[in-house]
Amino acid sequence: MEQAALSVSKDLLSRFPILRTEDLFEARAIVGQAFCDHQLDVRRGARLRVSHDHVSGTELSLNALGYGAEVHINPGQLQRFYLLQFPLAGRASICHRGETVEAGQDTATILNPDRDTQMTWEEGCRKLLLQVNRGFLEQVAQDLIGAELPGAVRFDPRVDLTTRGGQHLFAQVVAAARAAGEGELWCGTAGLNEAWAERELATVLLENQPSNVSHMLWRTRRAPTSREMRRALDYLHANLCEPLRVEDIAREAGLNVRSLQIGFKAAFGMSPMRYLRDVRLDAARYRLARRRNRENVTEVAYSVGFSHLGRFSKDYRARFGVNPSAG
């Protein structure tokens, strides 16, 4: 991404100033109110010059924030929200989920709510931030997937701004900030436009930033429309671990087997049983991708409906390109 693509965004949200200060304690209090309680410390001898612009929606907020000086920030776990951070100027080092990301011109970051974070913003660093409520984003993910999530959504903390997905994500957040600055969004009573914009931002984040549910979103672009097909999907997802037969799914949907097969072929390009297999593999992938307290492969295979471990391993490799033991 060229530097010019970032420089045009430096004055975003200047219509919504909430803090201009050189006082460390005031900065801790006001920035903490906008996000969460955190430890903020300034490099010894440095002069703090905080500039924070902030506009809130119902389920998210947009922020432009800079501290002027080099600062160290320790928010711990955010708990209630995800925080997407685009550097508009300068650099920052973010330690999150056991890895360190150097953020700058080509790299943004996203913080997951249930993982510890420590950050160092270098002198002159200024960021555009998208804060998204955890419950809202996970509800959007569940709606897109068409089934209940097996657990929390966790993103890769590194956002690559040289990729098409990273650039699209950045462009959408900038567009939302511009719309707010021009009085088109979040400038009065929240309405349908604001609700649509918030859902769209959450959707763009889910579809463009790698996460532990990315592999489950492939179905969203081919959503079926018939009432019978929706009943079939509801039944299939609700009984994922059971020894289902195509006849069982057809009966619950109110279709004959041939009509069910035609419906799945039209919607997803595959048979009902192939779809069931892939959904089971998706569920296994989600559970095996954990970095902490990782489950036993055999237990996971059986718990998502596979009765033959060798078949599970073969199908898993074919779908994800790695062995189950590798996550």
C-alpha positions in Angstrom: 0.0 0.0 0.0 1.4 3.4 -0.9 1.9 6.0 1.9 -0.5 8.4 0.1 -3.3 6.0 0.8 -2.7 6.5 4.5 -1.8 10.2 4.5 -5.2 11.3 3.3 -6.7 10.0 6.5 -4.7 11.9 9.1 -7.5 14.5 9.8 -10.3 12.0 10.0 -12.8 12.5 12.8 -11.3 15.9 13.7 -14.9 17.1 14.0 -15.3 14.9 17.2 -12.5 15.9 19.6 -12.9 14.6 23.2 -9.4 15.1 24.5 -6.4 17.5 24.0 -4.0 17.3 27.0 -0.5 17.1 28.2 -1.6 15.6 31.5 -0.9 11.9 32.0 -3.6 11.3 34.6 -6.2 13.1 32.5 -5.2 11.0 29.5 -5.5 7.8 31.5 -9.0 8.7 32.7 -10.5 10.0 29.4 -9.0 7.4 27.1 -9.9 4.7 29.6 -13.5 5.9 29.6 -13.6 5.5 25.8 -12.1 2.1 25.9 -11.2 0.4 29.2 -9.1 0.9 32.2 -5.4 0.6 31.3 -1.9 1.4 32.4 -0.5 4.3 30.4 3.1 5.4 30.9 5.3 7.9 29.1 8.9 7.4 28.3 11.0 9.3 30.9 11.7 12.9 29.8 9.2 12.8 27.0 6.4 15.4 26.6 2.9 13.9 26.3 0.6 15.6 23.7 -2.6 13.6 23.5 -5.1 14.1 20.7 -8.2 11.9 20.8 -11.2 12.2 18.5 -14.1 9.8 19.1 -17.5 9.1 17.6 -19.8 6.4 19.0 -22.4 4.3 17.4 -24.7 1.7 19.1 -22.3 -1.3 18.7 -19.0 0.3 17.7 -16.9 3.5 17.9 -14.4 5.2 15.6 -11.4 6.9 17.0 -8.3 8.9 15.9 -5.7 8.8 18.7 -2.1 9.9 19.2 0.0 10.5 22.3 2.8 12.6 20.8 5.4 11.0 22.9 6.5 7.4 23.1 4.1 5.6 25.4 3.7 2.1 26.9 0.1 0.9 27.2 -1.0 -2.2 29.1 -4.8 -2.8 28.8 -4.6 -6.5 29.8 -7.7 -8.1 28.3 -10.2 -5.9 26.6 -13.1 -8.3 27.6 -16.0 -6.4 26.0 -14.7 -5.5 22.5 -12.4 -6.1 19.6 -10.0 -3.2 18.6 -8.8 -2.7 15.1 -5.8 -0.3 14.8 -4.6 1.3 11.6 -1.4 3.4 11.9 -1.9 6.8 10.1 1.6 7.9 11.1 4.5 6.4 13.0 5.0 2.9 14.3 3.9 0.7 17.2 4.9 -2.6 18.7 2.0 -4.8 19.9 2.4 -8.0 21.9 -0.8 -9.9 21.7 -1.8 -13.6 22.0 1.8 -14.6 22.4 3.2 -12.9 19.4 4.7 -9.4 18.6 3.5 -7.4 15.7 5.4 -4.4 14.4 2.7 -2.0 13.1 3.4 0.6 10.5 2.7 1.6 6.9 2.0 -1.9 5.7 0.7 -3.5 8.9 -2.3 -2.9 11.2 -3.4 -4.9 14.2 -6.5 -6.3 15.8 -6.8 -7.1 19.5 -9.0 -9.9 20.6 -11.0 -9.3 23.8 -9.9 -12.5 25.7 -6.1 -12.2 25.2 -3.6 -10.1 27.1 -2.0 -7.1 25.2 0.9 -4.8 25.8 1.8 -2.0 23.4 4.5 0.6 22.8 3.5 3.5 20.5 6.6 5.3 19.2 6.8 9.1 19.3 4.6 10.5 16.5 2.4 7.4 16.2 -1.2 8.2 15.4 -3.9 5.6 14.7 -7.4 5.2 13.3 -9.2 2.8 15.6 -12.4 0.7 15.1 -13.8 -0.6 18.4 -16.5 -3.3 17.9 -18.6 -4.7 20.7 -17.8 -8.4 21.2 -21.4 -9.6 21.5 -22.4 -7.8 18.4 -19.5 -9.1 16.2 -20.1 -12.6 17.4 -23.8 -12.3 16.6 -23.0 -11.1 13.1 -20.6 -14.0 12.7 -23.3 -16.5 13.8 -25.8 -14.9 11.4 -23.3 -15.2 8.5 -22.4 -18.8 9.3 -26.0 -19.8 9.8 -25.3 -21.8 13.0 -24.4 -21.2 16.6 -20.7 -20.4 17.1 -18.7 -23.2 18.9 -16.9 -20.5 20.9 -15.3 -17.0 20.7 -14.2 -15.5 17.5 -10.4 -14.9 17.5 -8.6 -13.0 14.8 -5.0 -13.2 13.6 -3.6 -10.0 15.3 -1.6 -9.0 12.2 -3.6 -7.2 9.5 -1.6 -7.2 6.3 -2.3 -3.9 4.4 -0.5 -5.0 1.3 -3.3 -7.6 0.6 -6.6 -7.0 -1.2 -8.4 -8.0 2.0 -6.4 -5.7 4.2 -6.8 -2.8 1.8 -10.5 -3.3 1.5 -10.9 -3.4 5.3 -8.9 -0.2 5.7 -10.9 1.5 2.9 -14.2 0.6 4.5 -13.2 2.0 7.9 -11.9 5.2 6.3 -15.2 5.5 4.4 -17.2 5.2 7.6 -15.0 7.8 9.3 -15.5 10.2 6.4 -19.2 9.7 6.5 -19.3 10.5 10.2 -17.2 13.6 9.6 -19.5 14.7 6.8 -22.5 14.3 9.1 -23.9 11.3 7.3 -23.5 8.8 10.1 -23.6 8.8 13.9 -24.4 12.5 14.2 -27.8 12.2 15.8 -30.4 9.6 16.7 -29.3 6.2 15.4 -31.4 4.9 12.5 -31.4 2.3 9.8 -28.3 3.8 8.1 -26.3 3.5 11.2 -27.5 0.0 11.9 -26.6 -1.0 8.3 -23.2 0.6 8.5 -22.3 -1.1 11.8 -23.3 -4.5 10.5 -21.4 -3.9 7.3 -18.2 -3.0 9.1 -18.5 -6.1 11.3 -19.1 -8.2 8.2 -16.2 -6.7 6.3 -13.9 -7.4 9.2 -15.1 -11.0 9.5 -14.8 -11.6 5.7 -11.4 -10.0 5.2 -9.3 -10.6 8.3 -8.2 -14.2 9.0 -9.8 -15.8 12.1 -10.6 -19.1 13.6 -14.0 -18.9 11.8 -12.8 -17.9 8.4 -13.1 -21.4 7.1 -16.7 -21.5 8.2 -17.8 -18.4 6.2 -17.6 -20.1 2.8 -21.3 -20.9 2.9 -22.4 -17.3 3.3 -22.1 -16.4 -0.3 -24.4 -19.2 -1.4 -27.2 -18.9 1.2 -30.3 -20.9 0.2 -33.7 -19.1 0.2 -36.3 -21.8 0.3 -38.1 -22.5 3.6 -37.4 -26.3 3.2 -33.7 -25.8 2.7 -33.5 -23.6 5.8 -35.2 -26.3 7.8 -32.7 -28.8 6.4 -29.8 -26.7 7.5 -31.3 -26.0 10.9 -31.8 -29.7 11.5 -28.3 -30.6 10.2 -26.5 -28.0 12.4 -28.6 -28.9 15.4 -27.7 -32.6 15.1 -24.2 -32.3 13.8 -22.7 -35.0 16.0 -25.5 -37.6 15.3 -25.2 -40.4 12.7 -27.4 -38.6 10.2 -28.6 -40.0 6.9 -29.8 -38.1 3.9 -33.2 -39.6 4.5 -33.3 -38.0 8.0 -32.5 -34.6 6.7 -35.0 -34.8 3.8 -37.8 -35.9 6.2 -37.2 -33.1 8.6 -37.1 -30.6 5.7 -40.3 -31.8 4.3 -38.7 -32.8 1.0 -38.0 -36.1 -0.8 -34.3 -37.1 -1.1 -34.0 -36.1 -4.7 -35.4 -32.6 -4.1 -33.0 -32.2 -1.1 -30.0 -33.2 -3.3 -31.0 -30.8 -6.0 -31.4 -28.0 -3.5 -28.0 -28.6 -1.9 -26.4 -28.8 -5.4 -28.0 -25.5 -6.4 -27.1 -23.7 -3.2 -23.7 -25.1 -2.3 -22.5 -27.1 -5.3 -22.4 -30.4 -3.4 -24.5 -33.1 -1.9 -26.1 -32.9 1.6 -23.7 -35.5 3.0 -20.7 -33.7 1.6 -22.0 -30.5 3.1 -22.4 -32.3 6.4 -18.9 -33.6 6.3 -17.5 -30.2 5.6 -19.4 -28.6 8.4 -18.1 -31.3 10.8 -14.6 -30.6 9.6 -15.1 -26.9 10.1 -16.2 -27.6 13.7 -13.1 -29.7 14.3 -10.8 -27.1 12.8 -12.2 -24.5 15.1 -11.6 -26.6 18.2 -8.1 -27.8 17.1 -7.0 -24.2 16.2 -6.8 -23.2 19.9 -3.4 -22.1 21.1 -4.2 -22.9 24.7 -5.8 -26.0 26.3 -5.8 -27.8 22.9 -8.1 -30.8 22.8 -7.2 -34.3 21.9 -7.6 -35.1 18.1 -9.4 -38.4 18.7 -11.9 -36.8 21.1 -12.6 -33.9 18.7 -13.1 -36.3 15.8 -15.7 -38.3 17.6 -17.4 -35.3 19.2 -18.1 -33.8 15.8 -19.6 -36.9 14.3 -16.7 -38.9 12.8 -16.7 -42.6 13.7 -13.5 -43.5 11.8 -10.3 -41.7 12.9 -8.4 -42.6 9.7 -11.2 -41.2 7.5 -11.3 -38.1 9.6 -7.5 -37.5 9.2 -7.7 -38.0 5.5 -10.7 -35.7 5.0 -9.1 -33.0 7.3 -5.9 -33.0 5.2 -7.8 -32.8 2.0 -9.9 -29.8 3.3 -7.2 -27.8 5.2 -3.9 -29.0 3.8 -2.5 -30.0 7.2 -2.9 -32.9 9.6 -5.3 -32.6 12.5 -2.4 -32.7 14.9 -1.1 -29.5 13.3 -4.3 -27.6 14.0 
